[in-house]
């Protein structure tokens, strides 16, 4: 488990793969109109020029995943769960 955590924290290829797939697939289940290529573009460039709530939600997924990595060693708390929800629902 420590090796996976270290790989993710170091922003390795596993980090990139996880970010893209953990944003793309759940959004697709929720009927997102973004293609996988568009999801990759948002990840790589922070491009939100697509006029879409889906693009913003995808970017928020990326930010939430980073927050989770940053706090991975902290015990889960009510405040942390509130913060996670705020990140996911934030309108930039």
C-alpha positions, 0 to 999 in steps of 0.5 A, spaced: 500 500 500 505 504 501 508 503 494 502 505 491 501 511 495 508 513 494 507 512 486 500 517 486 504 522 490 510 523 486 505 524 480 507 518 476 504 515 470 499 511 475 497 518 478 496 520 471 492 514 469 488 514 476 486 521 475 483 521 468 480 514 469 477 516 476 474 522 473 472 520 466 468 513 468 464 516 474 462 522 470 460 518 464 455 514 469 452 520 470 451 522 463 457 526 462 458 528 455 465 529 455 469 524 451 475 521 454 480 525 450 476 531 452 477 529 460 485 528 458 485 535 455 482 538 461 487 534 466 493 536 461 491 543 460 486 545 465 482 547 459 475 549 461 473 553 455 468 547 453 462 550 455 460 545 460 458 543 467 461 537 465 468 540 464 468 544 471 466 537 475 471 533 471 476 539 474 473 538 481 474 531 481 482 532 479 482 537 485 479 532 490 483 527 488 489 531 490 486 533 496 485 526 498 492 524 496 495 530 501 490 528 507 491 521 506 495 520 512 490 524 516 484 520 520 477 521 516 473 527 519 466 530 518 470 536 517 474 533 511 468 530 508 465 537 508 471 539 505 471 534 500 464 535 498 466 543 497 471 541 492 467 537 488 461 542 488 465 548 487 464 553 482 470 557 479 
